[in-house]
Amino acid sequence: MRMDMTFIFTVALAAALIVVVFAFVVIIIYQRWRIDDQNIFIERFIRQNEEQRQKMRKAGIV
């Protein structure tokens, strides 16, 4: 009886650990995707800013 409880507890603990590790992997992948998505918008903003700066230089404003 004691060995059965130890085995059940060990399997339950291992299953919980696997679920936690899987959740962390999913969270890391999701955060990586969000950061990449935000970087695209930042890159676009910087490019548009540089284009505006060049237009201002050509117009003699800066």
PAZAPA-4460 file (N, C-alpha, C; in steps of 0.05 Angstrom, whole numbers, plus 32768, in hexadecimal, padded with zeros to 4 digits):
% residues 62
    n_x    n_y    n_z   ca_x   ca_y   ca_z    c_x    c_y    c_z   seq   type   mol
   8011   7FE8   8000   8000   8000   8000   8012   8019   8000     1      M     A
   8027   8019   8010   8038   8030   8012   8046   8035   7FF8     2      R     A
   804F   8020   7FEB   805D   8023   7FD1   804B   802E   7FBC     3      M     A
   8032   8026   7FBC   801F   8030   7FA9   801B   804E   7FAC     4      D     A
   8019   8058   7FC5   8016   8075   7FCA   802E   8084   7FC1     5      M     A
   8046   807A   7FC5   805E   8087   7FBD   805F   8088   7F9E     6      T     A
   8058   8073   7F91   8058   8072   7F74   8044   8086   7F69     7      F     A
   802C   8086   7F74   8017   8099   7F6B   8020   80B6   7F6F     8      I     A
   802C   80BC   7F86   8036   80D6   7F8C   804C   80DE   7F79     9      F     A
   805E   80CC   7F73   8074   80D2   7F61   806A   80D7   7F45    10      T     A
   8057   80C7   7F3B   804C   80CB   7F20   803D   80E6   7F1F    11      V     A
   802D   80EC   7F34   801E   8105   7F34   8031   811D   7F35    12      A     A
   8047   811B   7F44   805A   8131   7F45   8068   8134   7F2A    13      L     A
   806F   811E   7F1D   807C   8120   7F03   8069   812C   7EEE    14      A     A
   8050   8124   7EEF   803C   812F   7EDD   8039   814D   7EE1    15      A     A
   8038   8156   7EFA   8036   8172   7F00   804E   8181   7EF6    16      A     A
   8065   8176   7EFA   807E   8183   7EF0   807E   8186   7ED2    17      L     A
   8075   8171   7EC4   8074   8172   7EA7   8060   8188   7E9E    18      I     A
   804A   818A   7EAB   8036   819F   7EA4   8042   81BA   7EA9    19      V     A
   8050   81BE   7EBF   805C   81D9   7EC5   8071   81DF   7EB0    20      V     A
   8082   81CC   7EA9   8097   81D1   7E95   808A   81D8   7E7A    21      V     A
   8075   81C9   7E72   8067   81CE   7E59   805B   81EA   7E5A    22      F     A
   804F   81F2   7E70   8043   820D   7E72   8059   8222   7E6F    23      A     A
   8070   821E   7E7B   8086   8232   7E78   808F   8234   7E5B    24      F     A
   8091   821D   7E4D   8099   821D   7E31   8085   822D   7E20    25      V     A
   806B   8228   7E25   8056   8236   7E17   8058   8254   7E1C    26      V     A
   805C   825C   7E35   805E   8278   7E3C   8076   8285   7E2E    27      I     A
   808D   8277   7E2E   80A5   8282   7E21   80A0   8285   7E03    28      I     A
   8094   8272   7DF6   808F   8274   7DDA   807C   828B   7DD4    29      I     A
   8067   828F   7DE5   8054   82A4   7DE1   8061   82C0   7DE5    30      Y     A
   8071   82C2   7DF9   807F   82DC   7DFE   8093   82E2   7DE8    31      Q     A
   80A0   82CE   7DDE   80B3   82D2   7DC7   80A4   82DC   7DAF    32      R     A
   808C   82D1   7DAA   807C   82D9   7D93   8073   82F6   7D97    33      W     A
   806A   82FD   7DAF   8062   8319   7DB4   8079   832D   7DB0    34      R     A
   8090   8326   7DBA   80A7   8338   7DB7   80AE   833B   7D9A    35      I     A
   80AE   8325   7D8B   80B4   8327   7D6E   80A0   8339   7D60    36      D     A
   8086   8336   7D68   8071   8346   7D5C   8075   8364   7D62    37      D     A
   807D   836A   7D7B   8081   8386   7D83   809A   8391   7D75    38      Q     A
   80AE   8380   7D70   80C6   838A   7D63   80C0   8392   7D46    39      N     A
   80AD   8385   7D39   80A5   838D   7D1E   809A   83A9   7D1E    40      I     A
   8089   83B0   7D31   807E   83CA   7D33   8093   83DF   7D3A    41      F     A
   80A5   83D8   7D4B   80BA   83EB   7D52   80CC   83F0   7D3A    42      I     A
   80D3   83DB   7D2C   80E3   83DD   7D13   80D6   83EF   7CFF    43      E     A
   80BC   83EC   7CFB   80AD   83FC   7CE8   80AC   841A   7CF1    44      R     A
   80A9   841E   7D0B   80A9   8439   7D16   80C4   8447   7D11    45      F     A
   80DA   8439   7D16   80F4   8444   7D13   80F9   844A   7CF5    46      I     A
   80F1   8438   7CE4   80F4   843D   7CC7   80E5   8455   7CBE    47      R     A
   80CC   8458   7CC7   80BC   8470   7CBF   80C8   8489   7CCB    48      Q     A
   80D2   8488   7CE2   80DF   849F   7CEF   80F7   84A8   7CDF    49      N     A
   8107   8495   7CD6   811E   849B   7CC6   8116   84A7   7CAB    50      E     A
   8101   849C   7C9F   80F7   84A8   7C86   80EE   84C4   7C89    51      E     A
   80E0   84CA   7C9F   80D7   84E5   7CA5   80EF   84F8   7CA9    52      Q     A
   8103   84EE   7CB7   811B   84FE   7CBC   8129   8505   7CA2    53      R     A
   812B   84F2   7C8F   8137   84F7   7C75   8127   850B   7C65    54      Q     A
   810C   8509   7C66   80FB   851C   7C58   80FF   8538   7C64    55      K     A
   8102   853A   7C7E   8106   8554   7C8A   8122   8560   7C82    56      M     A
   8136   854F   7C80   8150   8558   7C78   814F   8563   7C5B    57      R     A
   8141   8554   7C4A   813E   855D   7C2E   812F   8577   7C2C    58      K     A
   811C   857B   7C3D   810C   8594   7C3D   811B   85AB   7C4B    59      A     A
   8131   85A5   7C58   8141   85B9   7C66   8136   85C1   7C81    60      G     A
   8126   85B0   7C8D   811B   85B6   7CA7   812F   85AF   7CBD    61      I     A
   813E   859B   7CB9   8151   8592   7CCE   816D   8599   7CC5    62      V     A
***
